[in-house]
């Protein structure tokens, strides 16, 4: 084999790695970046930790997170709170009925009630009694027409719908968060394994260099260079193991595993096909399916109803109050009585309260309109970005796979040349670095491609549905 022919694979590997490097640097999946305090990065632990590792597939992780993730649980409670608020608003439109039974013994000052009889008739007592009063009565009140209360109830209904969509959106987000952490954990494990393998290779090369030095085949600098590489790879392996352990801790927290529970991850990822749709088709589906967009629309409708409710404070309202019961000196002598009162309340001057409520409602309405328009733009960005990431990560994975294979060939040939004494181990060290770089690029590319498919499902609002379609799992209403 000539020198030129032996170097040709090395040159090809360098070109492929150089081509794959910029791609890996440029393609970053647009996964939502959550702050560390986000409830979606927390979970409610269930059960007691055991010493036996729990095997977890990606579907196990996703469905556990849907049950135990703190963000989903809080969103569910927010929906229940909205239901309660709606009942409070409806109560102001529904009949209000209550009953009371009273029995008292009293004395009464007649003059205090406008009867100064004792002054006109000397000797007539000013205070009468004591006497008994028994009263058993049912009271009812009904709002006949109050546009303010009607619109308040309508706004509360829209807020309930918004909370339901927020809950659905939270579940879709948790699917993405848990899947992302699962893939990150697999990638971190792969990096740790690769770093350990590179460290073991560096140890072997160090021993080989020492043996060759004793045989007088290579110079002492080659031994020193090999040891430097070994220590560098040892540090990489330690860092990679630490990173993998911390990623697993975050994953365990998100899915609600008991603290300290060991687990294993199944590295086999189901082959989820890429949806066959155009960008426009994806946009149309996103506007029809995205729960966060529907929630924003419902909040806009709630703001419109609240604006109408604030304006209605300036309008008259009609109410009816009635009571029916028996009153007398005792239970036996009580007689039936009733009272029905209709009232029309016309606001005349309330110190500008209604105008203040209208100004607040106008500001809220403008904010909600801006939110809906921004959400439309966000959907367009999410969908187009997902398609770009999917295409780029697919190309990146192909290049990285080829680059990893060529880098492995490069290292094999470099070790053979070094063992034969026709080259120093600079070539081997460079080949080792090429393998490390190519492996990292392959891991990044594999992660990017898988998460890009998840991001596309999330961007069109079908993340949970897609998981149940391709991974199975319990049905959720």
C-alpha positions in Angstrom: 0.0 0.0 0.0 1.5 3.4 -1.0 1.6 6.3 1.4 -0.9 8.2 -0.7 -3.4 5.4 -0.8 -3.1 4.9 3.0 -3.7 8.6 3.6 -6.7 8.8 1.3 -9.2 7.5 3.9 -7.8 9.8 6.5 -8.4 12.8 4.2 -11.9 11.7 3.4 -12.6 11.3 7.2 -11.3 14.8 7.8 -13.5 16.3 5.1 -16.6 14.5 6.4 -15.9 15.5 10.0 -15.2 19.1 8.9 -18.5 19.1 6.9 -20.5 17.6 9.8 -18.9 20.0 12.4 -20.6 23.2 11.3 -23.9 21.4 10.9 -23.8 20.2 14.5 -22.9 23.7 15.6 -25.7 25.3 13.7 -28.6 22.9 14.1 -30.1 23.3 17.6 -33.5 21.9 18.2 -35.9 24.6 19.3 -36.9 22.9 22.5 -38.7 25.3 24.9 -36.2 26.5 27.5 -37.8 26.3 30.9 -36.5 28.1 34.0 -35.2 26.0 36.8 -38.2 27.1 39.0 -40.8 25.9 36.3 -43.3 23.4 37.8 -42.9 21.4 34.6 -39.4 20.5 35.8 -40.9 19.2 39.0 -43.0 16.2 40.0 -44.9 14.6 42.9 -43.1 11.4 44.0 -45.2 8.3 44.3 -44.4 5.2 46.1 -41.3 4.1 48.1 -37.8 3.7 46.7 -36.5 0.1 46.3 -33.0 -1.3 45.7 -34.2 -3.0 42.5 -33.7 -0.8 39.4 -36.9 0.1 37.6 -36.7 -0.4 33.8 -38.2 2.5 31.9 -39.1 2.9 28.2 -39.8 6.2 26.6 -43.5 5.5 26.8 -43.2 4.7 30.5 -41.5 8.0 31.1 -44.1 10.0 29.1 -47.1 8.4 30.8 -45.6 8.7 34.3 -44.9 12.3 33.7 -48.5 12.9 32.6 -49.7 11.4 35.9 -47.1 12.9 38.3 -45.6 16.0 36.8 -46.2 19.1 38.9 -47.0 21.4 36.0 -49.8 19.1 34.8 -51.2 18.7 38.3 -51.2 22.5 38.9 -52.8 23.1 35.6 -55.5 20.5 36.4 -56.2 22.3 39.7 -56.4 25.7 37.9 -59.1 24.2 35.7 -61.0 23.1 38.8 -60.6 26.6 40.3 -62.1 28.1 37.1 -65.1 25.8 37.4 -65.6 27.1 40.9 -65.4 30.7 39.8 -68.0 30.0 37.1 -70.4 28.6 39.7 -69.9 31.8 41.8 -70.7 33.9 38.8 -73.8 31.8 37.9 -75.1 32.0 41.5 -75.7 35.7 41.0 -78.2 34.8 38.3 -79.9 31.9 39.9 -82.6 32.1 42.6 -81.3 32.6 46.1 -83.5 30.9 48.6 -83.1 30.6 52.3 -85.2 30.0 55.4 -85.2 31.1 59.0 -87.1 30.3 62.1 -86.9 32.8 65.0 -88.6 33.1 68.3 -87.9 36.0 70.6 -89.2 37.6 73.8 -89.1 41.4 73.6 -90.2 44.8 74.9 -90.8 47.8 72.7 -90.5 51.5 73.2 -93.5 52.9 71.3 -92.1 56.4 71.1 -89.1 55.1 69.3 -91.4 53.9 66.5 -93.4 57.1 66.3 -96.2 56.4 68.8 -95.9 58.9 71.7 -99.1 57.6 73.2 -97.9 58.0 76.8 -97.7 61.7 76.3 -101.3 62.1 75.0 -102.7 59.6 77.5 -101.0 59.9 80.8 -100.7 56.6 82.5 -100.4 54.7 79.2 -97.1 52.8 79.3 -94.3 54.0 77.0 -92.9 50.5 76.9 -95.1 47.5 76.0 -94.2 44.0 76.7 -92.7 41.7 77.3 -94.3 39.5 74.7 -93.3 36.6 72.4 -92.7 36.8 68.7 -92.5 33.6 66.5 -91.6 33.9 62.9 -91.0 31.0 60.4 -90.2 32.3 56.9 -88.8 31.4 53.5 -86.9 34.2 51.6 -86.3 34.2 47.9 -84.5 36.7 45.6 -84.1 36.6 41.8 -82.3 38.7 39.4 -84.8 39.3 36.6 -82.5 41.3 34.4 -78.9 42.3 35.2 -76.7 42.5 32.2 -73.6 43.0 34.3 -74.1 39.7 36.1 -75.1 38.0 32.8 -71.8 39.1 31.1 -69.8 38.2 34.2 -71.2 34.6 34.0 -70.4 34.5 30.3 -66.8 35.7 30.9 -66.4 33.0 33.6 -67.6 30.4 31.1 -64.9 31.4 28.6 -62.3 31.3 31.4 -63.3 27.7 32.2 -62.8 26.8 28.5 -59.4 28.6 28.5 -58.4 26.6 31.6 -59.4 23.3 29.9 -57.2 24.2 26.9 -54.4 25.3 29.2 -54.6 21.8 30.8 -54.4 20.1 27.4 -51.5 22.4 26.4 -49.7 21.5 29.7 -50.0 17.8 28.9 -48.6 18.4 25.4 -45.7 20.4 26.9 -45.0 17.7 29.5 -44.9 15.0 26.7 -42.2 17.1 25.0 -40.3 17.9 28.3 -40.2 14.2 29.4 -39.3 12.9 25.9 -36.6 15.5 25.7 -35.1 14.5 29.1 -35.3 10.9 28.1 -33.4 11.5 24.9 -31.0 13.7 26.7 -30.4 11.0 29.3 -29.8 8.4 26.5 -27.4 10.9 24.8 -25.6 11.6 28.1 -25.3 7.8 28.7 -23.9 7.4 25.2 -21.4 10.2 25.8 -20.3 8.6 29.1 -19.9 5.2 27.4 -18.0 6.7 24.5 -15.8 8.7 26.8 -15.0 5.6 28.9 -14.2 3.7 25.7 -11.9 6.5 24.6 -10.2 6.5 28.0 -9.7 2.7 27.8 -8.3 3.1 24.3 -6.0 5.8 25.5 -4.8 3.5 28.3 -4.1 0.8 25.8 -2.2 3.2 23.5 -0.2 4.4 26.5 0.8 0.9 27.3 1.6 0.2 23.6 3.8 3.3 23.5 5.7 2.3 26.6 6.3 -1.2 25.2 7.5 0.2 21.9 9.8 2.6 23.8 11.4 -0.2 25.7 12.0 -1.9 22.4 13.7 1.2 21.1 11.1 1.6 18.3 9.7 5.0 19.3 11.0 8.0 21.2 10.2 8.9 24.8 8.2 11.9 23.7 5.6 9.4 22.2 5.1 7.9 25.7 4.7 11.3 27.3 2.3 12.3 24.6 0.2 9.1 25.1 0.1 9.7 28.8 -1.1 13.2 28.4 -3.9 12.0 26.1 -4.8 9.3 28.6 -5.2 11.8 31.4 -7.3 14.1 29.2 -9.6 11.2 28.3 -9.8 10.2 32.0 -11.1 13.7 32.8 -13.6 13.6 29.9 -14.9 10.2 31.1 -15.4 11.6 34.7 -17.2 14.7 33.5 -19.4 12.6 31.1 -20.4 10.2 34.0 -21.3 13.2 36.2 -23.4 14.9 33.5 -25.2 11.6 32.8 -26.0 11.1 36.5 -27.4 14.7 36.9 -29.5 14.3 33.7 -31.0 11.1 35.2 -31.8 12.9 38.5 -33.8 15.6 36.6 -35.6 12.9 34.6 -36.5 11.0 37.8 -37.9 14.3 39.3 -40.0 15.1 36.3 -41.7 11.7 36.2 -42.3 11.5 40.0 -40.0 8.6 40.9 -39.3 8.2 44.6 -36.1 10.0 45.7 -33.2 7.6 45.4 -35.0 5.1 43.2 -32.5 3.5 40.7 -33.7 3.0 37.1 -32.5 1.8 33.8 -33.4 3.3 30.4 -34.3 1.3 27.3 -32.1 2.7 24.5 -34.4 1.3 21.8 -36.4 4.3 20.5 -39.5 3.4 18.5 -39.2 4.5 14.9 -41.8 7.3 14.7 -42.4 8.2 11.1 -42.2 11.8 9.9 -45.7 13.1 9.1 -46.3 13.5 5.4 -47.5 17.1 5.2 -46.6 20.4 3.8 -45.8 23.5 5.9 -49.2 25.0 5.0 -51.0 21.8 6.0 -49.1 21.8 9.3 -50.0 25.4 9.9 -53.7 24.8 9.2 -53.7 21.8 11.6 -51.9 23.9 14.2 -54.5 26.7 14.1 -57.2 24.1 14.4 -55.5 21.9 17.1 -53.1 23.9 19.2 -54.6 24.0 22.7 -52.5 27.1 23.7 -54.0 29.0 20.8 -57.5 28.0 21.6 -56.9 29.0 25.2 -55.7 32.5 24.1 -58.9 32.8 21.9 -61.1 31.9 24.9 -59.3 34.4 27.1 -60.0 37.0 24.4 -63.7 36.1 24.5 -63.7 36.3 28.3 -62.1 39.8 28.1 -64.8 40.9 25.6 -67.5 39.6 27.9 -65.9 41.4 30.9 -65.8 44.6 28.9 -69.5 44.3 28.2 -70.1 43.5 31.9 -68.3 46.7 32.9 -70.3 48.8 30.5 -73.5 47.2 31.8 -72.8 48.6 35.2 -74.3 51.9 33.8 -77.6 50.2 32.9 -80.7 49.6 35.1 -81.2 46.2 36.6 -84.4 44.5 37.7 -84.7 42.2 40.8 -87.5 40.5 42.7 -87.5 39.7 46.4 -90.2 37.7 48.2 -90.8 36.0 51.5 -93.5 33.7 52.8 -94.1 32.4 56.3 -96.1 32.5 59.5 -95.7 35.0 62.3 -97.5 35.3 65.7 -97.1 35.4 69.5 -96.6 31.6 69.5 -96.4 28.7 67.1 -100.1 27.9 67.6 -101.3 31.4 67.0 -99.0 32.2 64.0 -100.7 33.4 60.8 -99.4 33.2 57.3 -98.0 36.3 55.7 -96.1 37.1 52.5 -94.3 39.9 50.8 -93.3 40.4 47.2 -91.2 43.3 46.1 -90.0 44.2 42.6 -87.3 46.8 42.2 -85.6 48.6 39.4 -82.1 49.9 40.2 -80.9 52.8 38.1 -77.3 53.9 38.5 -77.0 57.6 38.8 -73.7 58.4 40.4 -71.2 55.8 41.8 -68.1 58.0 42.0 -66.7 56.8 38.7 -66.5 53.1 39.7 -68.1 51.9 36.4 -65.8 54.1 34.4 -62.8 52.7 36.2 -64.0 49.1 35.6 -64.4 50.0 31.9 -60.9 51.3 31.7 -59.5 48.2 33.3 -61.5 46.0 31.0 -60.3 47.9 27.9 -56.7 47.4 28.9 -57.3 43.7 29.5 -59.1 43.4 26.1 -56.2 45.0 24.3 -53.7 42.7 26.0 -55.7 39.6 25.1 -56.0 40.7 21.5 -52.3 41.2 21.3 -51.8 37.7 22.9 -53.9 36.1 20.2 -52.0 37.8 17.4 -48.7 36.9 19.0 -49.8 33.3 19.4 -50.6 33.2 15.6 -47.1 34.4 14.9 -45.6 31.9 17.4 -47.4 29.0 15.7 -46.1 30.1 12.4 -42.6 30.3 13.8 -42.9 26.9 15.7 -44.1 25.1 12.6 -41.6 26.5 10.2 -38.7 26.0 12.7 -39.8 22.4 13.3 -39.6 21.7 9.5 -36.2 23.3 9.2 -34.9 21.4 12.3 -36.3 18.1 10.9 -34.6 18.6 7.5 -31.3 19.8 8.9 -31.1 17.1 11.6 -31.8 14.4 9.1 -29.0 15.6 6.9 -26.8 16.0 9.9 -27.4 12.5 11.1 -26.4 11.0 7.7 -23.2 13.0 7.6 -22.4 12.2 11.3 -23.0 8.5 10.7 -20.6 8.5 7.8 -18.1 10.6 9.7 -18.1 8.3 12.7 -17.4 5.3 10.5 -14.5 7.0 8.7 -13.0 8.3 12.0 -13.0 4.7 13.3 -11.2 3.6 10.2 -8.7 6.5 10.6 -7.9 5.4 14.2 -7.4 1.8 13.2 -5.0 2.7 10.4 -3.1 5.2 12.6 -2.6 2.6 15.3 -1.3 0.1 12.7 1.1 2.6 11.3 2.3 3.5 14.8 2.8 -0.2 15.8 4.8 -0.8 12.6 7.1 2.1 13.5 6.4 4.1 10.3 4.8 7.0 12.2 4.8 8.6 15.6 1.8 8.7 17.8 0.8 12.3 16.9 -1.2 10.7 14.1 -2.8 8.3 16.6 -3.7 11.2 19.0 -5.2 13.1 16.1 -7.2 10.1 15.1 -8.4 9.6 18.7 -9.6 13.2 18.8 -11.3 12.7 15.4 -13.2 9.7 16.8 -14.2 11.6 19.9 -15.5 14.5 17.8 -17.3 12.2 15.3 -18.9 10.3 18.2 -20.1 13.5 19.8 -21.5 14.7 16.5 -23.3 11.4 15.9 -24.9 11.5 19.4 -25.9 15.1 18.9 -27.3 14.4 15.5 -29.3 11.4 16.7 -30.8 13.4 19.6 -31.5 16.3 17.3 -33.4 14.2 14.8 -35.5 12.4 17.4 -36.4 15.6 19.2 -37.1 17.4 15.9 -39.9 14.9 15.3 -41.3 15.5 18.7 -41.1 19.3 18.2 -43.1 19.0 15.0 -45.8 17.1 16.8 -45.8 19.7 19.5 -45.9 22.6 17.0 -49.1 21.3 15.4 -50.7 20.5 18.7 -50.8 16.7 18.5 -48.0 15.6 20.8 -50.0 13.5 23.2 -52.2 12.1 20.4 -49.1 11.1 18.5 -47.6 9.4 21.6 -50.8 7.3 22.1 -50.9 6.5 18.4 -47.3 5.2 18.1 -46.5 4.1 21.7 -49.9 3.1 23.0 -50.8 3.8 26.6 -54.0 4.5 28.6 -56.7 6.5 27.1 -57.2 10.0 28.4 -60.5 11.8 28.1 
